[in-house]
Amino acid sequence: QISSALKILNNGFSDDLKLGIEGFLTMSMNESNSMRLSMLRDQLCEKKALYGEAFRGIIFVEQRIKAYIISHFINNDVDMQRLGLNAGYITRRKAKITPSIKVTPSMAKENIDRFRGGEQNLIVATSVIEQGFDVPAANVVICFDHMKDSVELCQRFGRARQDNSSTVVMEERRDRPVARLQEVKRRQDDIIVAFDPSKMHDSDMVTQKCYERSAFSILANESRCLGIPIAALNEYITKTKASIEHTPSKNKGKFHHEMAYKSIIRSESATATGHSKKEAKTKCALILLGQLRTATVVASR
């Protein structure tokens, strides 16, 4: 039934996309994959009926072509359309899904904005939205393909941040089942909780200082920090191997955002207020970048 529906959709696609669909159909002939496609439809219909108008879902897939085809399949399936499911797709910016289909930055932004505004209640995405995209929280997260490690598990489960959220895993690796990834995540959390900076060796402190000196060029580029503060801060955190905690809130119609940066040699925090979540987060990132810049300069004297 799934394959027949995709073959009907195939008639309206370009030649190179038809080749992609044929590959997808070949994949779906595998009993396991065919079952997952049927389960996906069942899960979406069930969760949409459960959450009603409040439904907001993200489907994670491995391949760009899957994100494109599954979003079209959802938008043309009679049962899912009757329930009001409306899907968009997100892959890496400037990436080519097929030779004739390219994802532009404006297309990615448009799909995120439509998801945020409620025009779309479902996003089909590759792992690209785990980093670098400010995607609103969902109440349903479906992992269509297996997760590679505990980092993916944490990032994907973390997308289901709304109350009473649901997470569905449709496939797992035999050597890395979800239970094992959760155990790895638990051990990592225990290490973080037990971490004591006072017991760090001098060599670790020196290494961290090298990380932060190397990443200072990001802080020194004030025009970039002013233009894209969130991206600049994320890059800085990655290069310094530090951690950051976000605490968004809303009070009396105003959005608030707090960030706490922590490495083994320094801790900095910042707060900001805005008319929207994004504005508050952007302002907060800008303030924190300034504090990190000042702290690094002072420490180097």
QUIQUI-V731094 format. One record per residue. N is the residue number from 0. SS is DSSP state (H for helix, E for strand, L for the rest). PHI is phi in whole degrees, 0 to 359 (none if undefined). D_LAST is the distance of its C-alpha to the last C-alpha in Angstrom with 2 decimals. Layout:
n,ss,phi,d_last
N,SS,PHI,D_LAST
N,SS,PHI,D_LAST
This chain:
n,ss,phi,d_last
0,L,none,69.39
1,H,297,65.68
2,H,297,66.44
3,H,297,69.30
4,H,295,67.12
5,H,292,64.50
6,H,295,67.29
7,H,294,68.51
8,H,296,65.05
9,H,305,64.86
10,L,296,67.51
11,L,263,65.21
12,L,257,62.29
13,L,290,61.57
14,H,300,62.73
15,H,290,59.37
16,H,288,58.62
17,H,300,62.09
18,H,295,61.12
19,H,297,58.10
20,H,293,60.40
21,H,300,62.86
22,H,296,60.12
23,H,294,59.17
24,H,295,62.86
25,H,300,63.21
26,H,300,60.34
27,H,287,62.02
28,H,291,65.26
29,L,300,63.58
30,H,304,64.85
31,H,296,61.42
32,H,291,59.89
33,H,299,62.98
34,H,295,62.75
35,H,295,59.11
36,H,296,60.09
37,H,293,62.86
38,H,295,60.61
39,H,299,58.04
40,H,300,60.71
41,H,298,61.98
42,H,296,58.54
43,H,296,57.74
44,H,296,61.12
45,H,295,60.83
46,H,290,57.33
47,H,293,58.21
48,H,294,61.30
49,H,289,59.27
50,H,269,56.46
51,H,63,58.55
52,H,293,56.82
53,H,279,53.55
54,L,300,53.35
55,L,220,50.08
56,E,234,49.82
57,E,231,47.68
58,E,251,49.28
59,E,265,47.07
60,L,230,48.57
61,L,276,47.46
62,L,250,48.81
63,H,299,48.52
64,H,296,52.30
65,H,295,52.89
66,H,300,50.77
67,H,293,52.80
68,H,289,56.21
69,H,295,55.84
70,H,296,54.73
71,H,292,57.86
72,H,298,60.00
73,H,299,58.93
74,H,285,59.57
75,H,238,63.05
76,L,274,64.23
77,H,300,66.97
78,H,296,66.16
79,H,288,62.44
80,H,290,63.06
81,H,297,65.61
82,L,277,62.97
83,L,91,60.58
84,L,281,57.99
85,L,223,56.08
86,E,252,53.60
87,E,237,50.95
88,E,226,48.87
89,E,223,45.24
90,L,227,44.01
91,L,301,41.08
92,L,302,40.59
93,L,66,42.39
94,L,273,44.13
95,E,264,47.80
96,E,282,50.11
97,E,221,52.99
98,L,305,53.38
99,L,255,54.52
100,E,240,52.31
101,E,235,48.62
102,L,269,46.21
103,L,267,44.35
104,H,304,41.26
105,H,292,43.58
106,H,294,46.07
107,H,297,43.51
108,H,296,42.21
109,H,297,45.82
110,H,294,46.77
111,H,294,43.82
112,H,297,44.64
113,H,292,48.30
114,H,292,47.43
115,H,295,45.25
116,H,278,48.02
117,L,94,50.79
118,L,293,52.72
119,L,243,52.00
120,L,249,51.98
121,E,211,51.20
122,E,238,48.61
123,E,255,49.25
124,E,217,46.01
125,L,275,44.46
126,H,293,41.28
127,H,300,39.31
128,H,280,39.21
129,H,290,37.40
130,L,217,34.20
131,L,89,33.40
132,L,240,36.35
133,L,270,36.42
134,L,263,39.89
135,L,301,41.39
136,L,296,42.41
137,L,241,45.85
138,L,252,48.49
139,E,222,49.92
140,E,237,48.05
141,E,241,50.25
142,E,264,49.10
143,L,291,51.85
144,L,250,50.46
145,L,293,48.95
146,L,264,45.31
147,L,279,43.48
148,L,204,41.06
149,H,291,39.64
150,H,294,36.93
151,H,298,39.75
152,H,300,41.60
153,H,296,38.73
154,H,292,38.03
155,H,284,41.73
156,H,296,42.76
157,L,291,39.80
158,L,288,41.41
159,L,272,44.30
160,L,263,42.47
161,L,283,45.40
162,L,299,47.63
163,L,57,50.49
164,L,284,49.10
165,E,236,50.81
166,E,234,49.45
167,E,238,51.91
168,E,250,51.36
169,L,264,54.17
170,L,206,53.34
171,L,221,51.37
172,L,286,50.90
173,L,297,53.07
174,L,274,50.26
175,L,220,47.77
176,L,296,49.78
177,H,303,48.13
178,H,300,48.68
179,H,288,46.67
180,H,296,43.81
181,H,294,43.82
182,H,293,43.72
183,H,299,40.72
184,H,298,38.96
185,H,297,39.93
186,H,295,38.51
187,H,297,35.22
188,H,297,35.08
189,H,298,35.87
190,H,296,32.99
191,H,296,30.57
192,H,296,32.09
193,H,278,31.95
194,L,297,28.34
195,L,232,26.37
196,H,303,22.58
197,H,293,22.92
198,H,263,25.16
199,L,291,22.92
200,L,283,22.62
201,H,303,19.42
202,H,296,20.38
203,H,292,20.54
204,H,296,17.04
205,H,296,15.83
206,H,299,18.18
207,H,296,16.96
208,H,298,13.31
209,H,295,15.02
210,H,303,17.10
211,H,286,14.43
212,H,294,12.53
213,H,295,16.06
214,L,274,17.02
215,H,297,14.24
216,H,301,16.76
217,H,292,18.96
218,H,292,16.65
219,H,288,15.92
220,L,277,19.71
221,H,296,20.33
222,H,295,24.01
223,H,290,24.66
224,H,298,22.94
225,H,288,25.16
226,H,282,28.22
227,L,224,28.24
228,H,299,25.66
229,H,293,27.52
230,H,296,27.77
231,H,296,24.11
232,H,294,23.14
233,H,299,25.73
234,H,295,24.45
235,H,297,20.87
236,H,297,22.39
237,H,298,24.56
238,H,288,21.88
239,H,270,19.61
240,L,56,22.83
241,L,264,22.04
242,E,241,24.73
243,E,217,25.51
244,E,245,28.30
245,E,250,30.23
246,E,229,32.40
247,E,275,34.63
248,E,203,37.16
249,E,220,39.60
250,E,213,40.72
251,L,55,43.23
252,L,81,43.18
253,E,253,39.41
254,E,265,37.29
255,E,238,34.10
256,E,218,31.44
257,E,238,28.72
258,E,236,26.14
259,E,233,24.19
260,E,266,21.55
261,E,214,21.00
262,L,234,19.43
263,L,285,19.16
264,L,242,15.51
265,L,201,15.58
266,E,227,18.32
267,E,223,18.63
268,E,222,21.94
269,E,211,23.52
270,E,226,27.07
271,E,206,29.13
272,E,235,32.77
273,E,208,35.03
274,L,279,38.67
275,L,216,38.60
276,H,301,36.87
277,H,295,35.28
278,H,297,34.00
279,H,296,32.46
280,H,293,30.82
281,H,296,29.52
282,H,299,28.03
283,H,297,26.44
284,H,298,24.85
285,H,296,23.48
286,H,295,21.95
287,H,295,20.43
288,H,300,18.92
289,H,297,17.24
290,H,294,15.90
291,H,295,14.63
292,H,299,12.98
293,H,296,11.19
294,H,297,10.34
295,H,291,9.00
296,H,296,6.73
297,H,298,5.54
298,H,292,5.58
299,H,277,3.82
300,L,286,0.00
